[in-house]
Amino acid sequence: MEPLHFQAVLELSSNNLWGAHFKVPPLVAATLSEAREDRRVVCRLNDRMEYQCALVPFGQGQLVITVNKKIQTQLKLREGSVLQVSLWPDESEYGLPMPEELKEVLEQDEEGNRIFHALTPGKIRTLLYLAGQPKSSDIRLRRSIAILDHLIQNNGKIDFKKLNQAMREQP
């Protein structure tokens, strides 16, 4: 599918889950929802930045895309900024990049790999985000090991409080 292009205005969110968002026109949302059931898309803003995200329900059939603080800062966006948006279905396996360090750890542990891939797509994306967040490869590796250890010890059940503690305590 070719990218769908439109203009949108950055709005501040009134909830505590995210800071800002823009509305996706109904025709664009319908076209993308037909292309993929899970609403995962790739978003390009102002022809400068691409990121993987989801069409998020916002009430009364409206779908939005969130824009985190990091993206707002990098693109110098604020409330009311007009955005040039391009969207297309995210055809990637997970909906987020697989950090090399996590990939390596999964390849070395058959049981951990099996448990990881038995998780729901949303939990997998959350773990990919946690593992890939640090800038340092060493920290990404330590987080990846902590994540896999946690999954194995808890047979695939994730206790995020314990997982966060384990990631902090990793040597």
Secondary structure, 3 states (H helix, E strand, C coil): CCCEEEEEECEECCCCCCCEEEEECHHHHHHHHHHCCCCEEEEEECCCEEEEEECEEEECCEEEEEECHHHHHHCCCCCCCEEEEEEEECCCCCCCCCCHHHHHHHHHCHHHHHHHHHCCHHHHHHHHHHHHCCCCHHHHHHHHHHHHHHHHHCCCCCCHHHHHHHHHHCC
